[in-house]
Structure formats: C-alpha cells, structure tokens
Amino acid sequence: MRAQTKLFSCLATFSLSAFSAAHAESGLASYYGYGKAGKGELTCAHRTRPFGSVLKVSYSGRTIQCRVNDRGPFIRGRIVDLSVPAARALGMMSAGVVRVSVE
C-alpha cells in the first residue's frame, strides 16, 4: 500500500510539473511603439494566449507582469512583443530584441 502511495505522489508531481512547463516558453522578444494600450501600461502581444491574461516576462534578472492585448509577433523566432513601457521596465530598450522567458 505504501508503494502505491509513493507512486501516485510521483505521478502527481510529474503531471503538475509537465502542466506548468507546457505554459512556459523562451525565445526572442521585441517591443513596439504603437498599440491599443493606454499610456504607461505594461502590455504585450502574443500569438496564442487569451486577451487579458497576464504573463510574467523575465530578462536579465528582471521580471515584469504584462497583460496580453494584441496578437503577434509575426516574425519567426519571436514569442512576444512588448509595449514600450514594458520594454523599459525590463531594461531592453537599447538592445531592441532580447531572449526572454515567458510564463
């Protein structure tokens, strides 16, 4: 009976980690100076995440939370487009395109 409990515990842990890993991605991010956001809002464009969902975007030791309000980016290899305020908060303005992780 004890072995079954351990097995179930391992399977539950594995399935939860697989579920959370399915929503995490890493790739290139860029920023755009136009969009539907109000001034100063931390927003982003993502191809598949639902509008209004909040993403954690990390780069170079900084993490921000931004709201999906647009579709994109439509350039191969890029996974998210950030608003100018979001890019500024991440510290990526001078680089333009950087590798980020998104959760």
VOMARTI-347123 format. One record per residue (C-alpha): x, y, z. Coordinates in steps of 0.2 Angstrom, whole numbers, plus 5000, padded with zeros to 4 digits. Layout:
<rs>
XYZ ...
</rs>
This chain:
<rs>
500050005000 501450125004 502250094987 500650144978 500550304988 502350344983 502050304965 500450414965 501450554973 502750544960 501550534946 500550684953 502150784954 502750744937 501050784929 500950954938 502751004933 502350944915 500751054915 501751214921 503151184909 501951174895 501451364898 503251424900 504251474884 505851564880 506351654864 506551824857 505651974862 505452144854 504552304858 503352414848 502852594850 501052584845 499552484851 497952484860 498652514877 498452674887 500052774891 501252684903 500352514903 501352364903 500552264889 501152144876 500652054860 500651864860 500051744846 499051614857 498751674875 497051744878 496751934878 496851994896 497951864903 499451914912 501151854908 502751854918 504151904906 505951894913 507551964906 509251994913 508751964931 507152074930 505352014929 503852104924 502052064923 501152124907 499352104900 499052024883 498052154872 498652114855 499151974843 500951954837 502351954834 502351894816 504251874814 504951704815 505851664831 504951804842 503751744855 503151914862 503052094858 503152214872 502452394874 503752524876 503452544895 503652354897 505252354887 505852504898 505452414914 506452254908 507952364903 507952304885 507752474876 509452484870 509552304864 507952304854 507752114853 508252004868 508051824874 506651814887 505751684896 503851694897 502651614910 
</rs>
